[in-house]
Amino acid sequence: MAKGRLVDIGDTRLFLVERGTGYPVIVLHGGPGMDHRMFGDYLDALADNYRLILVDQRANGRSDRPPPETWTLHQNARDVGLLADALGLGKYAVLGHSYGSFVALQHAVDYPDQAAQSIISSGVPGSRFLMSHVNEQLANFQPESLRQQVTDSWAREPHAQTHDDVAALLHDQNPFQFRDPFDPRIADYEARTVDAVYSPEVLRKFSSADYGGIEVEDRLHRVTHPVLVLAGRHDRTCSVQASEAMAVGLPDARLVVFEHSAHMTFVEENEKYIAVVRAFLDEHTRH
């Protein structure tokens, strides 16, 4: 069982695990339907100087289950500020990966005066970048047996009923998310995240609703704080072009492309990922 706690943010309680001390960084997992354990211990090197606050987002993982009508991208974005207030954080950074990056970016756009820094890792600013890219990449994904495996796994998402159902379809999708679909680090990643708690009801809802429907490309100019945009050159889910559009639209952005990664940048190029995030945080949190 993870050592963590539930924090009341008003209408629900969010489960979080903290590592390290220092300047706070709220860390948002992907999915939806996953939990904070998707990061395994891959970010722990940052805990020497930073307070990592790894959150199970609303209705995910070990967090409480408020009414399903509150399970939305906009509410998840609002929850970030509510959590920061509940923890008395003052200044803080937000790091989101995959769906977590949608939440982080939505939070930055909707509440530009709340976070002091944002890190958008493997994300998109709008739906036009998402499914067309995925479908194009899937059509060329080799070998054919893995292409069918990934296709079938997505078809199962709206029907997942149990934790094991979600674990199985994520296992089937992982080859698509790594640059090398036979990368031995896939098995290592699964071993290091084995105690995750998946939420099939959340996955069912979001997989049937465009995974939250992020559409902020025309509002990126609202974000006045520094933003680090991270992308994998070979990402089959969230394209480099999507990250480039974010970097152009955000007033104060830095784009870093990981040349040897697909979607799982923090796994595939972990040392560089940590170094880039650390440099950004160090630069913008000096007193």
C-alpha positions as CSV (number, residue, x, y, z in Angstrom):
1,M,0.0,0.0,0.0
2,A,1.3,3.4,-0.9
3,K,2.3,5.7,2.0
4,G,0.2,8.8,1.4
5,R,-2.9,10.7,2.6
6,L,-6.2,12.0,1.5
7,V,-6.6,15.8,1.2
8,D,-10.0,17.5,1.4
9,I,-10.4,20.0,-1.5
10,G,-14.1,20.8,-0.9
11,D,-16.4,18.4,-2.7
12,T,-14.0,15.4,-2.6
13,R,-10.6,14.2,-1.3
14,L,-7.6,13.6,-3.4
15,F,-5.0,11.0,-2.5
16,L,-1.4,12.1,-2.7
17,V,2.1,10.8,-2.0
18,E,4.9,13.3,-1.3
19,R,8.7,12.8,-1.9
20,G,11.4,15.2,-1.0
21,T,11.3,18.7,0.5
22,G,11.7,22.2,-1.0
23,Y,9.9,24.0,-3.7
24,P,6.6,22.2,-4.4
25,V,5.8,20.5,-7.7
26,I,2.3,19.0,-8.2
27,V,2.7,16.0,-10.5
28,L,-0.3,14.9,-12.6
29,H,-0.6,11.4,-14.0
30,G,-1.9,10.3,-17.4
31,G,-4.8,8.1,-18.3
32,P,-7.5,8.9,-17.4
33,G,-8.0,5.9,-15.2
34,M,-4.4,5.6,-14.0
35,D,-2.9,6.9,-10.8
36,H,0.3,8.6,-9.5
37,R,2.2,5.3,-9.7
38,M,2.4,5.6,-13.5
39,F,5.6,7.6,-12.7
40,G,7.1,4.8,-10.7
41,D,10.3,6.0,-9.2
42,Y,11.4,7.7,-12.4
43,L,11.1,11.3,-11.0
44,D,12.5,10.6,-7.6
45,A,15.9,12.1,-8.4
46,L,14.2,15.5,-8.3
47,A,13.3,14.9,-4.6
48,D,16.8,16.0,-3.5
49,N,15.8,19.7,-4.0
50,Y,12.1,19.6,-4.7
51,R,8.9,18.5,-3.0
52,L,7.1,16.2,-5.4
53,I,3.4,16.0,-4.7
54,L,2.2,13.0,-6.8
55,V,-1.6,13.2,-7.0
56,D,-4.3,10.6,-7.8
57,Q,-6.6,12.9,-9.8
58,R,-10.4,13.1,-9.1
59,A,-12.0,9.6,-8.9
60,N,-8.7,8.0,-9.9
61,G,-6.6,5.6,-7.9
62,R,-7.0,5.9,-4.2
63,S,-8.9,9.3,-4.3
64,D,-12.5,9.4,-3.3
65,R,-15.3,9.0,-5.9
66,P,-17.4,12.2,-6.2
67,P,-20.4,12.2,-8.6
68,P,-19.4,11.3,-12.2
69,E,-20.7,14.6,-13.6
70,T,-17.7,16.2,-11.9
71,W,-15.2,14.0,-13.7
72,T,-14.2,16.5,-16.3
73,L,-11.0,18.1,-17.7
74,H,-12.1,21.5,-16.5
75,Q,-12.8,20.2,-13.0
76,N,-9.5,18.4,-12.8
77,A,-7.8,21.6,-13.8
78,R,-9.7,23.5,-11.1
79,D,-8.7,20.8,-8.6
80,V,-5.0,21.7,-9.0
81,G,-5.5,25.1,-7.5
82,L,-7.9,23.8,-4.8
83,L,-5.3,21.2,-3.8
84,A,-2.6,23.9,-3.7
85,D,-4.8,26.0,-1.4
86,A,-5.6,23.1,0.8
87,L,-1.9,22.4,1.2
88,G,-1.0,26.1,1.7
89,L,1.6,25.9,-1.0
90,G,1.9,29.5,-2.1
91,K,4.1,29.4,-5.1
92,Y,4.3,26.0,-6.9
93,A,5.0,24.3,-10.2
94,V,2.8,21.8,-12.1
95,L,4.2,18.9,-14.1
96,G,1.7,16.8,-16.1
97,H,2.4,14.0,-18.5
98,S,0.0,12.8,-21.3
99,Y,-3.6,13.3,-20.0
100,G,-1.9,15.0,-17.0
101,S,-0.4,17.5,-19.4
102,F,-3.9,18.3,-20.6
103,V,-4.9,19.1,-17.0
104,A,-1.8,21.1,-16.4
105,L,-2.2,23.1,-19.6
106,Q,-6.0,23.6,-19.0
107,H,-5.1,24.8,-15.4
108,A,-2.5,27.3,-16.8
109,V,-5.0,28.7,-19.3
110,D,-8.0,28.8,-17.0
111,Y,-6.1,30.1,-13.9
112,P,-3.0,31.8,-15.2
113,D,-2.2,33.5,-11.9
114,Q,-2.1,30.3,-9.8
115,A,0.9,28.1,-10.8
116,A,4.2,29.9,-11.0
117,Q,5.6,27.4,-13.6
118,S,4.1,24.6,-15.7
119,I,5.7,21.6,-17.3
120,I,3.7,20.1,-20.2
121,S,5.1,16.6,-21.0
122,S,3.8,14.8,-24.1
123,G,0.7,16.8,-24.6
124,V,-1.4,18.6,-27.1
125,P,-3.3,22.0,-27.1
126,G,-6.3,20.8,-29.1
127,S,-8.0,17.7,-30.5
128,R,-6.9,18.5,-34.0
129,F,-3.5,17.2,-33.1
130,L,-4.6,14.0,-31.4
131,M,-6.6,11.3,-33.2
132,S,-5.5,12.1,-36.7
133,H,-1.9,11.7,-35.6
134,V,-2.7,8.5,-33.7
135,N,-4.5,7.0,-36.6
136,E,-1.7,7.9,-39.1
137,Q,0.9,6.4,-36.8
138,L,-1.2,3.3,-36.1
139,A,-1.6,2.6,-39.8
140,N,2.1,2.4,-40.2
141,F,2.9,0.7,-36.9
142,Q,4.9,-2.5,-37.3
143,P,4.7,-5.5,-36.9
144,E,1.1,-6.0,-37.9
145,S,0.4,-8.3,-35.0
146,L,1.2,-5.5,-32.6
147,R,-0.8,-3.0,-34.7
148,Q,-3.8,-5.3,-34.2
149,Q,-3.1,-5.7,-30.5
150,V,-3.0,-1.9,-29.9
151,T,-6.2,-1.4,-32.0
152,D,-8.0,-4.0,-30.0
153,S,-6.9,-2.5,-26.7
154,W,-8.4,0.9,-27.6
155,A,-11.6,-0.8,-28.6
156,R,-11.8,-2.4,-25.1
157,E,-11.4,1.0,-23.2
158,P,-15.1,1.9,-23.2
159,H,-16.0,-1.5,-21.8
160,A,-13.3,-1.9,-19.1
161,Q,-14.9,-3.2,-15.9
162,T,-12.1,-4.1,-13.5
163,H,-8.6,-3.0,-12.5
164,D,-7.3,-6.1,-14.3
165,D,-9.1,-5.1,-17.5
166,V,-7.3,-1.7,-17.5
167,A,-3.9,-3.3,-16.6
168,A,-4.3,-5.7,-19.6
169,L,-5.2,-3.0,-22.1
170,L,-2.4,-0.8,-20.9
171,H,0.0,-3.7,-21.3
172,D,-1.2,-4.1,-24.8
173,Q,-0.7,-0.4,-25.6
174,N,2.8,0.0,-24.2
175,P,4.6,-1.1,-27.3
176,F,2.9,1.8,-29.2
177,Q,4.1,4.3,-26.5
178,F,7.8,3.4,-26.7
179,R,10.0,4.3,-29.7
180,D,11.1,0.6,-29.9
181,P,8.0,-1.6,-29.5
182,F,10.3,-4.4,-28.2
183,D,12.2,-2.2,-25.8
184,P,13.2,-4.3,-22.7
185,R,12.4,-1.2,-20.6
186,I,8.7,-1.8,-21.2
187,A,8.9,-4.9,-18.9
188,D,11.0,-2.9,-16.4
189,Y,8.5,0.0,-16.5
190,E,5.6,-2.4,-15.8
191,A,7.5,-3.9,-12.9
192,R,8.2,-0.5,-11.4
193,T,4.5,0.5,-11.6
194,V,3.0,-2.8,-10.6
195,D,1.2,-1.4,-7.5
196,A,-0.9,1.1,-9.4
197,V,-4.6,1.3,-8.8
198,Y,-6.6,1.6,-12.0
199,S,-10.1,3.1,-12.3
200,P,-12.1,1.5,-15.1
201,E,-15.1,3.7,-14.6
202,V,-13.1,6.8,-15.2
203,L,-11.5,5.3,-18.3
204,R,-14.9,4.3,-19.7
205,K,-16.2,7.8,-19.3
206,F,-13.2,9.6,-20.8
207,S,-12.6,7.2,-23.7
208,S,-16.1,7.9,-24.8
209,A,-15.7,11.7,-24.6
210,D,-12.5,12.5,-26.5
211,Y,-10.4,12.1,-23.4
212,G,-11.6,15.3,-21.9
213,G,-11.7,17.3,-25.2
214,I,-8.9,19.8,-24.6
215,E,-9.3,22.9,-26.8
216,V,-7.0,25.7,-25.6
217,E,-4.9,26.5,-28.7
218,D,-6.6,29.9,-29.2
219,R,-6.1,30.8,-25.5
220,L,-2.5,30.0,-24.9
221,H,-1.6,33.7,-24.9
222,R,-3.4,33.9,-21.5
223,V,-0.6,32.0,-19.8
224,T,1.9,34.5,-18.4
225,H,4.2,32.2,-16.4
226,P,7.1,30.2,-17.8
227,V,6.2,26.9,-19.4
228,L,8.5,24.0,-20.3
229,V,7.1,21.9,-23.2
230,L,8.6,18.4,-23.5
231,A,8.1,16.1,-26.5
232,G,9.3,12.8,-27.8
233,R,10.5,12.9,-31.5
234,H,8.9,9.6,-32.2
235,D,5.7,10.0,-30.1
236,R,2.9,8.2,-31.8
237,T,0.2,9.7,-29.6
238,C,1.1,13.4,-29.0
239,S,3.1,14.7,-31.9
240,V,6.1,17.1,-31.9
241,Q,4.0,19.4,-34.1
242,A,1.5,19.7,-31.2
243,S,4.3,20.7,-28.9
244,E,5.7,23.2,-31.4
245,A,2.2,24.8,-31.6
246,M,2.2,25.1,-27.8
247,A,5.7,26.6,-27.8
248,V,4.6,29.2,-30.4
249,G,1.4,30.1,-28.7
250,L,2.6,30.4,-25.2
251,P,4.2,33.8,-24.4
252,D,7.1,32.4,-22.2
253,A,7.8,28.8,-23.4
254,R,10.8,26.6,-23.9
255,L,10.5,23.5,-26.1
256,V,12.8,20.5,-25.6
257,V,12.5,17.5,-27.9
258,F,13.8,14.1,-26.8
259,E,15.3,12.7,-30.0
260,H,15.4,9.0,-28.9
261,S,11.9,8.8,-27.3
262,A,8.3,8.3,-28.2
263,H,5.5,9.0,-25.6
264,M,7.4,7.7,-22.5
265,T,10.1,10.4,-22.4
266,F,10.6,10.1,-18.6
267,V,11.4,6.4,-19.0
268,E,13.1,6.3,-22.4
269,E,15.5,9.2,-21.7
270,N,15.3,9.4,-17.9
271,E,18.6,11.1,-17.2
272,K,18.0,13.8,-19.8
273,Y,14.4,14.3,-18.7
274,I,15.5,14.8,-15.1
275,A,18.2,17.2,-16.1
276,V,15.9,19.3,-18.3
277,V,13.2,19.5,-15.7
278,R,15.7,20.3,-12.9
279,A,17.4,23.1,-15.0
280,F,14.0,24.7,-15.7
281,L,12.9,24.5,-12.1
282,D,16.3,25.8,-10.8
283,E,16.2,28.7,-13.2
284,H,12.7,29.8,-12.3
285,T,12.7,29.1,-8.5
286,R,15.9,30.9,-7.5
287,H,15.2,33.3,-4.6
